[in-house]
Amino acid sequence: AEGALRESERRFRQLVHTLPAAVYACDATGRITLYNDAAVALWGREPEAGETLWCGSWKLFNPDGTPLPPDECPMALTMRTGQPVRGQEIVIERPDGTRSRVLPHPVATYNSAGVLTGGVNMLVDLTARLQAGEALARERRLLRTVIDNLPGYIFAKDTAGRYTVSNLAHVRLLGARTEAELLGRTVFDFFPPDTARNYAGDDQTLLQTGQPVLDREEQLPANGRSTWYKLNKIPLRDEHGGIAGLVGIKQDITAHKQAEESVRQAEAKYREIFDNAVEGIVQTDPSGRIITANPTMARLLGYATPQELLAAGLNMDRDVHARPGDRTSLLRRVRAGGRDFIQCQFKRRDGQLTWVSLNLRIVRDERGQARFFEGT
């Protein structure tokens, strides 16, 4: 029996020393009688055999930073009450001043007569887990700050079409006050039935095919006016590559559309003036080749239409200017002075000469290079 008991104790000590977690044991008085290498590494020291009570840490603290007396630590409480203490975190400090957050799991031990003989404790180091959690929380706060301050309406949905993420701009766009009011709800809660069905069908197509929606423009009524948006949606994939939802960003391009319409209207107005002007209007490239002409200019040179004139490939200096008594190039004169106003003769298509008053100017780019010549 004594041999069996010694063999059992040997196996128990061997098991304790091979465990990766910090484990130690105390006798009935609280003195540490057994500990493994993991406990030494966690404490940063070896306890004094038969002298150190309850825990081998250099110093103990509560999670709020207040000192924790050794006789009030979870192991001491378990030894006094005989009941295990669960969920009470403590902070241990090593001799070098470093600290770790740990979760003890003390259990009292009894002999065959039911008399308390000591206790066994396992210390789970939570430091790495807490640091990882804090790092993840910082990343989430950073990501939330970025999402909420990006220009555009950002959202994410699961495969059932329920909103899982929404930035503040998108929350307000849908008429909600907080992101929580959107989470778990679908487009049918925020849009008219026809619009919601179109959105839901579009989402399902993306989720089934994995094909993103890129730079699609759409027009929606909002706040009593028509608003233009540019929509981009991409599939959200899980760690196995499967589609777990979608992420979208919608940008208000109403001002851009209005600017485009203003430009279009201005171009249409210019074209109307250009086509109906009683003066001939002509543009040439820097070499003098005619690239634009209005109907009056075409008729002045004997052509039925501007298109017919451009097809002829005429050069202002070589083919049009008759240079009466002046052999200086028209374009060279304008290059030197920026503008010139002269009376000269033009050669018509039939070879006849006609007198004109020509106001010619040069248009330059931002580097000062000639873009084109323009004349009336």
Secondary structure, 3 states (H helix, E strand, C coil): CHHHHHHHHHHHHHHHHHCCCEEEEEECCCEEEEECHHHHHHHCCCCCCCCCECCCCCEEECCCCCECCHHHCHHHHHHHHCCCCCCCCEEEECCCCCEEEEEECCEEEECCCCCEEEEEEEEEECHHHHHHHHHHHHHHHHHHHHHHHCCCEEEEEECCCCEEEECHHHHHHCCCCCHHHCCCCCHHHCCCHHHHHHHHHHHHHHHHHCCCEEEEEEEEEECCEEEEEEEEEEEEECCCCCEEEEEEEEEECHHHHHHHHHHHHHHHHHHHHHHHCCCCCEEECCCCEEEEECHHHHHHCCCCCHHHHHHCCCEHHHHHECCCCCCCCHHHHHHHHCEEEEEEEEECCCCCEEEEEEEEEEEECCCCCEEEEEEC
